[in-house]
Amino acid sequence: MNITLTLPDGSQKQFEAGVTGRQVAESIGAGLARAALGIKVDGELRDLDRPIAADAQVAIVTAGRDAPDADALYLLRHSCAHVMAEAIQRLYPGTKLAYGPPVENGFYYDIDCPSAITEEDFPRIEAEMERIIGEDRPFTRYEMSRAEAERKLAGDEYKLDNVARADGDVMSFYATGEPGRDWEDLCRGPHVPSTGRIGAFKLLSVAGAYWRGDASRQQLQRVYGTAFPDKKQLKAHLAALEEARKRDHRVLGRQLGLFHIDEAVGQGLVLWKPKGAVVRQELQNFISEELRRQGYHQVFTPHIGKLGLYRTSGHFPYYRESQYPPIIEHDELARLADEGATCAELSNRMAAGTVDGYLLKPMNCPHHIRIFASEHRSYRDLPIRLAEFGTVYRWEQSGEIGGMTRVRGFTQDDAHIFCTEDQVTAELLGCLSLVRTVFQTLGMHDYRVRVGLRDPDSGKYVGAPENWDKAEAACRAAARSLGVAFSEEPGEAAFYGPKIDFVVKDVIGREWQLGTVQVDYNLPERFALEYIGADNSAHRPVMIHRAPFGSMERFVGVLIEHFAGAFPPWLAPVQAAVLAITDAQLDYAREVLEQLKEAGLRAEIDTSSEKIGKKIRAAELAKIPFMFVLGAKEAESRSVALRRHGKGDEGVLGLAEAVALLKAKVTERALA
């Protein structure tokens, strides 16, 4: 039987059913066949040697010329993870393999190894990997039934668990070489044709991990690495990683005294130190000015709410695993204890709503909804815009917590707009304008827009399909108005409505999802919100959720790395350092300090006995944007020798002129 395969350029070729990707590539040209790493069949990435049984759209996957292809990187990294696992099992007999996927920028493998692997062991492991790559053994796929796989893997608790969680009744294995003779692993695939096609690789780090992220289960070692088509690309990536290490907000946050995370307080709970609090407050002041211009009203709500509130919203119990456990009243707990209720029974009763309690709020929106519902509303009152720097709490897995960018308690620059359906478009445009103002002010010009839509095959979304259709159409129209490319991603919507996310690329090319805007027809329905329309009848408002910063913790963590800790003058915790060359200038230095403070500027004086070179170095390390250096000539002429962080000497200015210069930079929110 013949089948028709459609190529990326629209041309079609006839083949016998069962043709492989390798044969398709050979039919196009010998050069393509040599470069081929895999094939996409109707969007599914496959091995080159898997047969194609029916008509399909196909594309041969190669490494690419200028920038590596994402599918090629997936194949390379997945294959390199297998090579690393084989090398580790060769060097450390008795090692069991848990799970080894490709991830963004690399791959990892979770292993149960009888020996502790450290980074000092990496050269030995890499040398063994080089030997395996040099053997150029093929990646060979074979399949068996679930029952056969369970018998084959008997005694390996990790792989049996993987089989139990896999879909379907057919399990696939990959051998690097001949099945039954060479190394192999349970794996869905796909892989490059052979180990010799992997290219350049590097092991990066090792960390602890729990099996399936469960702290009550076996602790494993997670070995990370990366792979690229060639050494040049690998070298560029390693240079970017080194730059990222220099900008690591966890390191800079500690060095600059911005924030602290204390195990005595709890994982993922940020303590903002005085200097970090300045950065946060300045950001809040900035966004508050914009909110006042757009007619928002500031509100404050509690950190907890009754479970019934979150049952109505849908946050509880459907998202219970990502929330802190509920708080049950003392009398209720005592009554349940007297009844002999087990923990499981208590959990079931809370889910069913027969036991009430309180919850650390996972979202601010239910509280804002109750503020809206606290008064009778007319169409003349709308839109109503409620804003809050509201702290919310999520139960993140301990292995997923990191610095300020993944935490358990965070503050959102949150707002909710209640409007008529006719007002949705204008309000969305106002929200998007606010997000763009934030990015422009902070010099974040490289970003993309993602429209998160519902997945029609998923049951997690609430509300009527016709309301989803209207909300998604509004998001698409608003995204088009931005004049930048945007992608539509089914399955990325919030459970109550579609959203527009802003994904920002920082100065070293990493992407961060920051601002978000969401259109919601469903929570107003769930809470039965109403306003009286011009026809004197009750109508349902539409709700818009928006947070330009998102999480203040995450946003500041990203800013620390974006600016490498050297904040622009308006955000800098200390905007000017006053440095006297000798003690003879200290009186003048104190006068300069007072002039700066009277101008509303944040300044510090270095009264140490160190020489001026060390004082300047200390100010540079503290990343203070302006330094006012004072010697005998400056004291006599009431001037300052001005220095800028990272730029050096900028000449002598009169004191009033220097203060005015700094003040103007701060007022303008200049980036430099």
C-alpha positions as CSV (number, residue, x, y, z in Angstrom):
1,M,0.0,0.0,0.0
2,N,1.3,3.4,-0.9
3,I,1.1,6.5,1.4
4,T,1.5,10.2,0.7
5,L,3.9,12.3,2.8
6,T,3.6,16.1,2.6
7,L,6.9,18.0,3.1
8,P,7.3,21.4,4.8
9,D,7.3,23.2,1.4
10,G,3.9,21.7,0.5
11,S,5.3,19.2,-2.0
12,Q,4.2,15.5,-1.7
13,K,6.0,12.2,-2.2
14,Q,4.7,8.7,-2.5
15,F,6.2,5.9,-0.5
16,E,5.3,2.3,0.5
17,A,3.6,2.1,4.0
18,G,6.3,1.4,6.6
19,V,8.8,3.8,5.1
20,T,11.2,5.2,7.7
21,G,12.3,8.8,8.3
22,R,15.8,7.8,7.2
23,Q,14.5,6.6,3.9
24,V,12.5,9.8,3.4
25,A,15.6,11.8,4.0
26,E,17.6,9.7,1.6
27,S,15.0,10.2,-1.1
28,I,15.4,14.0,-0.8
29,G,19.2,14.0,-0.8
30,A,22.3,12.5,0.6
31,G,23.3,15.6,2.5
32,L,20.0,15.8,4.3
33,A,20.2,12.1,5.1
34,R,23.7,12.6,6.7
35,A,22.4,15.6,8.7
36,A,19.1,14.1,9.8
37,L,18.7,13.5,13.6
38,G,14.9,12.7,13.7
39,I,11.6,13.3,11.9
40,K,8.4,15.0,12.9
41,V,5.3,13.1,11.7
42,D,2.1,15.1,12.0
43,G,3.8,17.2,14.7
44,E,5.1,14.2,16.7
45,L,8.9,13.9,17.1
46,R,10.1,10.4,16.2
47,D,13.3,8.4,15.7
48,L,14.5,8.2,12.1
49,D,14.0,4.4,11.9
50,R,10.4,4.2,13.1
51,P,8.1,3.2,10.3
52,I,5.4,5.6,9.0
53,A,2.2,3.7,8.4
54,A,-0.2,6.3,6.9
55,D,-0.5,9.6,5.1
56,A,1.1,12.4,7.1
57,Q,2.9,15.7,7.1
58,V,6.5,15.2,7.8
59,A,9.7,17.3,8.4
60,I,13.2,16.1,8.8
61,V,14.9,17.4,11.9
62,T,18.5,18.6,11.7
63,A,20.8,20.5,14.0
64,G,20.3,23.7,12.0
65,R,23.0,26.1,10.7
66,D,22.9,29.3,12.7
67,A,20.8,28.5,15.8
68,P,20.1,25.0,17.0
69,D,16.7,23.7,16.3
70,A,14.6,23.1,19.4
71,D,13.6,19.5,18.3
72,A,17.2,18.7,17.5
73,L,18.3,19.9,21.0
74,Y,15.6,17.7,22.5
75,L,16.9,14.7,20.7
76,L,20.5,15.4,21.5
77,R,19.9,16.1,25.2
78,H,17.6,13.1,25.7
79,S,20.2,10.9,24.0
80,C,23.0,12.4,26.1
81,A,21.0,11.7,29.3
82,H,21.1,8.0,28.3
83,V,24.8,8.1,27.6
84,M,25.4,9.8,31.0
85,A,23.3,7.2,32.8
86,E,25.2,4.3,31.1
87,A,28.5,5.9,32.0
88,I,27.5,6.3,35.6
89,Q,26.3,2.7,35.8
90,R,29.6,1.5,34.3
91,L,31.6,3.5,36.9
92,Y,29.3,2.9,39.9
93,P,27.9,-0.6,39.8
94,G,24.7,-1.0,41.7
95,T,23.3,2.4,40.6
96,K,19.6,2.4,39.9
97,L,18.0,4.8,37.4
98,A,14.8,6.7,38.3
99,Y,14.0,9.3,35.6
100,G,16.1,11.2,33.0
101,P,14.3,13.8,30.8
102,P,15.6,16.7,28.7
103,V,14.7,20.0,30.2
104,E,15.1,23.7,29.2
105,N,18.8,24.2,28.4
106,G,19.9,20.7,29.2
107,F,19.0,17.4,30.8
108,Y,19.2,15.5,34.1
109,Y,19.0,12.0,35.5
110,D,17.7,11.1,38.9
111,I,19.8,8.2,40.2
112,D,20.0,6.0,43.3
113,C,23.7,5.5,43.5
114,P,25.6,3.6,46.3
115,S,28.3,6.4,46.2
116,A,27.9,10.1,46.6
117,I,28.7,11.7,43.2
118,T,30.3,15.2,43.4
119,E,31.4,17.6,40.7
120,E,35.0,16.4,41.2
121,D,33.8,13.1,39.7
122,F,32.5,14.8,36.5
123,P,35.8,14.5,34.5
124,R,35.8,10.7,35.0
125,I,32.1,10.4,34.0
126,E,32.6,12.7,31.0
127,A,35.6,10.6,29.9
128,E,33.4,7.5,30.0
129,M,30.7,9.3,28.1
130,E,33.3,10.2,25.4
131,R,34.1,6.5,25.1
132,I,30.5,5.6,24.6
133,I,30.0,8.4,22.0
134,G,33.1,7.2,20.2
135,E,31.7,3.7,20.0
136,D,28.9,5.2,17.8
137,R,26.4,2.5,18.8
138,P,22.8,2.9,17.4
139,F,19.9,3.8,19.6
140,T,17.6,0.8,19.1
141,R,13.9,0.9,20.0
142,Y,12.0,-2.2,20.9
143,E,8.6,-2.8,22.5
144,M,6.7,-5.2,24.7
145,S,3.5,-5.5,26.6
146,R,3.0,-3.9,30.0
147,A,3.0,-7.4,31.7
148,E,6.2,-8.4,29.9
149,A,7.8,-5.1,31.0
150,E,6.8,-5.7,34.6
151,R,8.4,-9.1,34.5
152,K,11.6,-7.7,32.9
153,L,11.9,-4.9,35.5
154,A,11.0,-7.0,38.5
155,G,13.0,-5.7,41.6
156,D,13.5,-2.2,40.1
157,E,11.0,-0.1,42.1
158,Y,11.7,3.0,40.1
159,K,11.1,1.6,36.7
160,L,8.1,-0.4,37.9
161,D,6.7,2.8,39.2
162,N,7.3,4.4,35.8
163,V,5.5,1.5,34.1
164,A,2.5,1.9,36.4
165,R,2.2,5.5,35.5
166,A,2.7,5.1,31.8
167,D,-0.3,5.2,29.4
168,G,-1.3,2.3,27.2
169,D,-0.4,-1.4,27.2
170,V,2.8,-1.2,25.1
171,M,6.0,-0.2,26.8
172,S,9.1,0.9,24.8
173,F,12.8,0.4,25.6
174,Y,15.9,1.9,24.0
175,A,19.2,0.1,23.8
176,T,22.5,1.8,22.8
177,G,23.4,-1.0,20.5
178,E,21.8,-4.5,20.4
179,P,18.9,-5.2,22.7
180,G,19.6,-7.8,25.3
181,R,23.4,-7.3,24.9
182,D,24.1,-3.6,25.3
183,W,23.0,-1.0,27.8
184,E,19.3,-0.2,27.7
185,D,16.5,1.7,29.6
186,L,12.8,1.9,29.7
187,C,12.0,5.0,27.6
188,R,9.4,6.6,25.4
189,G,12.1,8.1,23.2
190,P,12.8,9.5,20.7
191,H,16.6,9.6,20.2
192,V,19.3,10.5,17.7
193,P,20.3,7.7,15.3
194,S,23.5,6.7,17.3
195,T,25.6,7.8,20.2
196,G,28.2,9.3,17.8
197,R,25.7,12.0,16.7
198,I,25.4,13.6,20.1
199,G,27.9,16.5,19.5
200,A,29.3,18.5,22.4
201,F,28.3,18.0,26.0
202,K,29.1,19.1,29.6
203,L,28.1,17.9,33.0
204,L,27.0,21.0,35.1
205,S,26.0,20.1,38.6
206,V,24.6,17.6,41.1
207,A,21.8,18.1,43.6
208,G,19.5,16.2,45.9
209,A,16.1,15.2,44.7
210,Y,13.2,13.1,46.0
211,W,11.6,10.4,44.0
212,R,8.6,12.0,42.3
213,G,9.2,15.2,44.4
214,D,7.9,13.5,47.6
215,A,10.0,14.3,50.6
216,S,8.7,11.2,52.4
217,R,10.3,8.9,49.7
218,Q,13.8,7.9,48.7
219,Q,16.3,10.7,48.3
220,L,18.1,10.5,45.0
221,Q,21.0,12.3,43.3
222,R,20.1,14.5,40.3
223,V,23.0,15.0,37.9
224,Y,22.5,17.8,35.4
225,G,24.2,18.3,32.1
226,T,23.7,19.9,28.7
227,A,24.4,19.1,25.0
228,F,24.7,21.1,21.8
229,P,25.4,20.2,18.2
230,D,28.9,21.5,18.3
231,K,31.6,22.9,20.7
232,K,31.1,26.5,19.6
233,Q,27.5,26.5,20.7
234,L,28.3,24.7,23.9
235,K,31.1,27.3,24.6
236,A,28.6,30.2,24.1
237,H,26.1,28.5,26.4
238,L,28.7,27.9,29.2
239,A,29.7,31.6,28.9
240,A,26.0,32.6,29.4
241,L,25.8,30.3,32.4
242,E,28.9,31.9,33.9
243,E,27.3,35.4,33.4
244,A,24.1,34.1,35.0
245,R,26.1,32.9,38.0
246,K,27.6,36.4,38.4
247,R,24.0,37.7,38.3
248,D,22.5,35.1,40.6
249,H,19.9,37.0,42.7
250,R,20.5,34.7,45.6
251,V,24.2,35.5,45.8
252,L,23.7,39.2,45.0
253,G,20.8,39.5,47.4
254,R,23.0,38.3,50.2
255,Q,26.0,40.4,49.2
256,L,23.9,43.6,48.9
257,G,21.8,42.9,52.0
258,L,18.5,42.9,50.0
259,F,16.7,39.8,51.4
260,H,17.2,36.8,53.6
261,I,15.6,33.3,53.7
262,D,15.8,31.7,57.1
263,E,15.1,28.0,57.8
264,A,13.8,29.1,61.3
265,V,11.1,31.1,59.5
266,G,10.4,28.6,56.8
267,Q,11.4,27.6,53.2
268,G,10.2,29.9,50.5
269,L,9.3,32.7,53.0
270,V,11.2,35.8,52.2
271,L,12.5,38.3,54.8
272,W,12.9,41.7,53.1
273,K,15.9,43.5,54.6
274,P,16.0,47.3,54.8
275,K,17.8,47.7,51.4
276,G,15.5,45.2,49.6
277,A,12.5,46.9,51.2
278,V,13.6,50.2,49.6
279,V,13.6,48.5,46.1
280,R,10.2,47.0,46.7
281,Q,8.7,50.2,48.1
282,E,10.0,52.3,45.1
283,L,8.4,49.8,42.7
284,Q,5.1,50.0,44.7
285,N,5.2,53.8,44.7
286,F,5.8,53.8,40.9
287,I,2.9,51.5,40.1
288,S,0.7,53.3,42.6
289,E,1.2,56.6,40.7
290,E,0.1,54.9,37.5
291,L,-2.9,53.3,39.2
292,R,-4.1,56.6,40.5
293,R,-3.9,58.1,37.0
294,Q,-6.1,55.2,35.7
295,G,-8.7,55.5,38.5
296,Y,-7.9,52.6,40.7
297,H,-9.0,52.4,44.3
298,Q,-6.6,50.9,46.9
299,V,-8.0,48.2,49.2
300,F,-6.7,45.9,52.0
301,T,-7.9,42.4,52.7
302,P,-7.0,39.7,55.3
303,H,-4.4,37.0,54.8
304,I,-7.0,34.3,55.5
305,G,-10.6,33.6,54.5
306,K,-13.2,31.0,55.2
307,L,-13.1,27.8,53.3
308,G,-16.6,28.4,51.9
309,L,-15.2,31.5,50.1
310,Y,-12.7,29.4,48.2
311,R,-15.2,26.6,47.6
312,T,-17.4,29.1,45.8
313,S,-14.4,30.4,43.8
314,G,-13.2,26.9,42.9
315,H,-9.8,27.2,44.5
316,F,-10.7,24.7,47.2
317,P,-10.7,21.7,47.1
318,Y,-9.7,21.4,43.4
319,Y,-6.3,23.0,43.9
320,R,-5.8,21.7,47.5
321,E,-2.3,20.2,46.8
322,S,-0.9,23.7,45.9
323,Q,-2.4,25.3,49.1
324,Y,-1.4,25.3,52.8
325,P,-3.6,23.0,54.9
326,P,-6.8,24.5,56.1
327,I,-7.1,25.9,59.7
328,I,-9.9,24.4,61.7
329,E,-11.4,26.2,64.7
330,H,-10.4,24.9,68.1
331,D,-14.0,23.9,69.1
332,E,-14.6,22.1,65.9
333,L,-11.3,20.2,66.2
334,A,-12.2,19.2,69.7
335,R,-15.6,17.9,68.6
336,L,-14.1,15.9,65.8
337,A,-11.5,14.4,68.1
338,D,-14.3,13.4,70.5
339,E,-16.0,11.6,67.6
340,G,-12.8,9.8,66.8
341,A,-12.6,11.3,63.3
342,T,-9.4,10.3,61.4
343,C,-7.3,12.7,59.3
344,A,-8.7,11.1,56.2
345,E,-12.3,11.6,57.4
346,L,-11.5,15.2,58.3
347,S,-10.1,15.8,54.8
348,N,-13.2,14.3,53.2
349,R,-15.5,16.4,55.3
350,M,-13.7,19.6,54.4
351,A,-13.8,18.7,50.7
352,A,-17.5,17.9,51.0
353,G,-18.2,21.2,52.9
354,T,-19.6,19.6,56.1
355,V,-16.6,21.0,58.1
356,D,-15.6,24.6,57.8
357,G,-12.4,26.4,58.6
358,Y,-10.1,29.0,57.2
359,L,-7.4,29.0,54.5
360,L,-4.3,31.1,54.0
361,K,-5.5,32.9,50.9
362,P,-4.1,31.5,47.6
363,M,-5.6,34.4,45.6
364,N,-6.8,37.9,46.3
365,C,-9.7,37.8,43.9
366,P,-12.4,36.3,46.2
367,H,-11.8,39.0,48.7
368,H,-12.1,41.7,46.1
369,I,-15.3,40.1,44.8
370,R,-16.8,40.4,48.3
371,I,-15.9,44.1,48.4
372,F,-17.7,44.6,45.1
373,A,-20.7,42.6,46.5
374,S,-20.8,44.7,49.7
375,E,-22.8,47.5,48.0
376,H,-25.5,47.9,45.5
377,R,-23.9,48.8,42.1
378,S,-25.2,50.7,39.1
379,Y,-24.0,50.7,35.6
380,R,-23.1,54.3,36.3
381,D,-20.5,53.1,38.9
382,L,-18.7,50.8,36.4
383,P,-15.9,50.2,35.8
384,I,-14.8,49.7,39.4
385,R,-11.1,49.1,39.7
386,L,-9.8,47.6,43.0
387,A,-6.1,47.3,43.6
388,E,-4.1,45.7,46.4
389,F,-0.5,44.7,47.2
390,G,-1.9,41.4,48.6
391,T,0.1,38.6,50.0
392,V,-0.9,35.1,49.0
393,Y,0.4,31.7,49.9
394,R,1.0,28.5,47.9
395,W,2.4,25.2,49.0
396,E,5.3,24.7,46.6
397,Q,7.2,21.4,46.8
398,S,10.5,21.9,48.7
399,G,12.6,20.8,45.6
400,E,10.9,23.5,43.5
401,I,11.6,26.4,45.8
402,G,14.4,28.7,44.8
403,G,15.5,32.2,46.1
404,M,12.8,34.8,45.4
405,T,11.6,33.5,42.0
406,R,9.8,30.4,43.5
407,V,8.4,31.0,47.0
408,R,5.6,29.9,49.3
409,G,4.5,33.4,50.3
410,F,4.5,36.3,47.8
411,T,2.9,39.7,47.3
412,Q,1.0,40.5,44.1
413,D,0.5,43.9,42.7
414,D,-3.0,42.7,42.2
415,A,-6.1,44.4,40.8
416,H,-9.6,43.4,39.7
417,I,-11.8,45.4,37.4
418,F,-15.5,44.9,37.4
419,C,-17.1,46.3,34.2
420,T,-19.8,45.9,31.7
421,E,-19.3,43.7,28.7
422,D,-19.1,46.8,26.5
423,Q,-16.2,48.1,28.6
424,V,-14.0,45.0,28.4
425,T,-12.0,46.0,25.4
426,A,-11.1,49.5,26.7
427,E,-10.2,48.1,30.2
428,L,-8.0,45.4,28.7
429,L,-6.2,48.1,26.6
430,G,-5.6,50.1,29.8
431,C,-4.2,47.0,31.6
432,L,-1.9,46.3,28.7
433,S,-0.7,49.9,28.5
434,L,0.2,49.7,32.2
435,V,2.3,46.6,31.6
436,R,4.1,48.2,28.8
437,T,4.8,51.3,30.9
438,V,6.4,49.1,33.5
439,F,8.6,47.3,31.0
440,Q,9.7,50.6,29.2
441,T,10.5,52.3,32.5
442,L,12.7,49.3,33.5
443,G,14.4,48.9,30.1
444,M,12.8,45.5,29.4
445,H,12.2,45.9,25.7
446,D,12.6,42.3,24.6
447,Y,9.4,40.4,25.4
448,R,6.8,38.3,23.8
449,V,3.1,37.9,24.4
450,R,1.4,34.6,25.1
451,V,-2.4,34.2,25.0
452,G,-3.4,31.3,27.3
453,L,-6.6,29.5,26.1
454,R,-8.6,26.7,27.5
455,D,-7.9,23.1,26.4
456,P,-11.3,21.9,25.2
457,D,-10.4,18.3,26.2
458,S,-9.6,19.2,29.8
459,G,-12.1,19.2,32.7
460,K,-10.3,21.8,34.8
461,Y,-12.1,24.8,33.3
462,V,-15.3,26.2,34.8
463,G,-18.1,28.1,33.2
464,A,-20.2,28.1,30.0
465,P,-18.4,27.6,26.7
466,E,-20.1,30.7,25.2
467,N,-18.5,32.9,28.0
468,W,-15.1,31.3,27.3
469,D,-15.6,32.1,23.6
470,K,-16.3,35.8,24.4
471,A,-13.4,36.0,26.8
472,E,-10.9,34.4,24.4
473,A,-12.0,36.7,21.6
474,A,-11.4,39.7,23.8
475,C,-7.9,38.5,24.7
476,R,-7.0,37.9,21.1
477,A,-8.2,41.3,20.0
478,A,-6.3,43.0,22.9
479,A,-3.1,41.1,22.1
480,R,-3.3,42.1,18.4
481,S,-3.5,45.8,19.5
482,L,-0.1,45.6,21.0
483,G,1.5,45.4,17.6
484,V,3.9,42.6,18.6
485,A,3.8,38.9,17.7
486,F,1.9,36.7,20.1
487,S,1.3,33.0,20.4
488,E,-1.8,31.2,21.4
489,E,-1.3,28.3,23.8
490,P,-4.2,26.0,24.6
491,G,-4.2,24.6,28.1
492,E,-2.5,27.7,29.6
493,A,-5.6,29.5,30.7
494,A,-6.5,30.0,34.4
495,F,-9.4,27.7,35.4
496,Y,-11.8,30.6,35.3
497,G,-10.7,32.5,32.2
498,P,-8.1,33.0,29.4
499,K,-5.1,35.3,30.0
500,I,-2.5,37.4,28.3
501,D,1.0,36.8,29.7
502,F,4.1,38.8,29.1
503,V,7.3,36.8,28.8
504,V,10.4,39.0,29.2
505,K,13.8,38.1,27.9
506,D,16.6,39.5,30.1
507,V,19.9,40.9,29.1
508,I,21.5,37.4,28.8
509,G,18.6,35.9,26.9
510,R,16.7,34.1,29.6
511,E,12.9,34.3,29.6
512,W,10.7,35.1,32.6
513,Q,6.9,35.2,32.7
514,L,6.0,38.4,34.5
515,G,2.9,40.5,33.9
516,T,-0.5,38.9,33.3
517,V,-4.0,40.1,32.4
518,Q,-7.0,37.7,32.6
519,V,-10.6,38.0,31.4
520,D,-13.1,36.3,33.6
521,Y,-16.9,35.7,33.0
522,N,-17.0,32.8,35.5
523,L,-16.2,34.0,39.0
524,P,-18.9,36.8,38.7
525,E,-21.3,33.9,37.8
526,R,-20.1,31.7,40.7
527,F,-20.5,34.5,43.2
528,A,-23.8,35.8,41.6
529,L,-22.4,39.4,41.2
530,E,-24.9,42.0,39.9
531,Y,-25.2,45.6,38.9
532,I,-28.3,47.5,37.8
533,G,-28.2,48.4,34.2
534,A,-29.7,51.3,32.3
535,D,-32.8,49.2,31.7
536,N,-33.3,49.0,35.5
537,S,-32.6,45.2,35.4
538,A,-29.9,43.2,37.1
539,H,-26.9,42.3,34.9
540,R,-23.7,40.3,35.5
541,P,-20.4,42.2,35.4
542,V,-17.3,40.9,33.7
543,M,-14.1,40.7,35.8
544,I,-10.6,41.4,34.7
545,H,-7.6,40.3,36.8
546,R,-4.3,42.0,36.2
547,A,-0.9,42.1,37.8
548,P,1.9,44.0,35.9
549,F,4.6,42.9,38.2
550,G,3.0,39.6,39.1
551,S,4.8,38.5,42.3
552,M,6.9,41.3,43.9
553,E,9.3,38.7,45.1
554,R,9.8,37.1,41.7
555,F,9.9,40.5,39.9
556,V,12.6,41.8,42.2
557,G,14.6,38.6,41.9
558,V,14.4,39.0,38.1
559,L,15.4,42.7,38.4
560,I,18.4,41.9,40.5
561,E,19.6,39.6,37.8
562,H,18.6,41.9,35.0
563,F,20.6,44.7,36.4
564,A,23.3,42.5,38.0
565,G,22.5,44.2,41.3
566,A,23.4,47.6,39.9
567,F,19.9,49.2,40.1
568,P,19.2,52.5,38.3
569,P,19.4,55.5,40.6
570,W,15.7,55.7,41.3
571,L,15.6,52.1,42.6
572,A,19.0,51.9,44.2
573,P,18.8,51.4,48.0
574,V,21.6,53.8,48.4
575,Q,21.8,56.4,45.7
576,A,24.9,58.2,46.7
577,A,28.0,57.5,48.8
578,V,29.8,60.4,50.3
579,L,33.6,59.7,50.5
580,A,36.0,62.0,52.3
581,I,39.7,61.5,51.3
582,T,40.9,62.4,54.8
583,D,39.3,63.1,58.2
584,A,39.9,66.8,57.5
585,Q,37.0,66.7,55.0
586,L,34.5,64.9,57.3
587,D,32.7,68.1,58.4
588,Y,32.2,69.0,54.7
589,A,31.2,65.4,54.0
590,R,28.5,65.6,56.7
591,E,27.2,68.8,55.1
592,V,27.1,67.1,51.7
593,L,25.2,64.2,53.3
594,E,22.6,66.6,54.7
595,Q,22.2,68.4,51.3
596,L,21.5,65.0,49.7
597,K,18.9,64.0,52.3
598,E,17.2,67.4,52.2
599,A,16.8,66.8,48.4
600,G,15.0,63.5,49.3
601,L,17.9,61.3,48.2
602,R,19.2,58.2,49.9
603,A,22.8,58.7,50.8
604,E,25.4,57.3,53.2
605,I,28.8,58.6,54.4
606,D,31.9,56.4,54.8
607,T,33.6,57.6,58.0
608,S,36.1,54.7,58.1
609,S,39.8,55.4,58.3
610,E,40.4,53.5,55.1
611,K,42.3,55.1,52.2
612,I,40.1,56.6,49.5
613,G,40.9,53.8,47.0
614,K,39.4,51.3,49.4
615,K,36.3,53.5,50.1
616,I,35.7,53.7,46.4
617,R,36.1,50.0,46.0
618,A,33.6,49.4,48.8
619,A,31.1,51.7,47.1
620,E,31.6,49.9,43.8
621,L,31.1,46.5,45.4
622,A,27.9,47.8,47.0
623,K,26.8,49.0,43.5
624,I,26.0,52.5,44.6
625,P,25.3,54.5,41.4
626,F,26.8,57.9,42.5
627,M,29.9,58.6,44.6
628,F,30.7,62.1,45.8
629,V,34.5,62.1,46.5
630,L,35.7,65.0,48.7
631,G,39.2,66.3,49.1
632,A,40.7,69.5,50.3
633,K,40.0,71.3,47.0
634,E,36.4,70.2,46.9
635,A,35.9,71.3,50.5
636,E,37.3,74.7,49.8
637,S,35.3,75.2,46.6
638,R,32.2,73.5,47.9
639,S,32.3,71.0,45.0
640,V,32.5,67.3,44.6
641,A,34.5,64.9,42.4
642,L,31.8,62.8,40.9
643,R,32.2,59.1,40.2
644,R,29.6,56.8,38.7
645,H,29.4,53.0,39.4
646,G,31.0,51.1,36.5
647,K,32.0,54.3,34.7
648,G,34.6,55.9,36.9
649,D,35.5,59.6,37.3
650,E,33.1,62.1,35.7
651,G,34.8,65.3,36.7
652,V,34.3,68.0,39.4
653,L,30.8,69.6,39.8
654,G,29.5,72.2,42.2
655,L,27.7,70.7,45.2
656,A,24.3,72.1,44.2
657,E,24.8,71.0,40.6
658,A,25.8,67.4,41.6
659,V,22.8,67.1,43.9
660,A,20.5,68.4,41.1
661,L,21.9,66.0,38.6
662,L,21.2,63.0,40.9
663,K,17.8,64.3,41.8
664,A,16.9,64.7,38.1
665,K,18.0,61.1,37.4
666,V,15.8,59.9,40.2
667,T,12.8,62.0,39.3
668,E,13.0,60.9,35.6
669,R,13.4,57.3,36.6
670,A,16.4,57.2,34.3
671,L,18.1,53.9,33.7
672,A,21.6,55.3,34.0
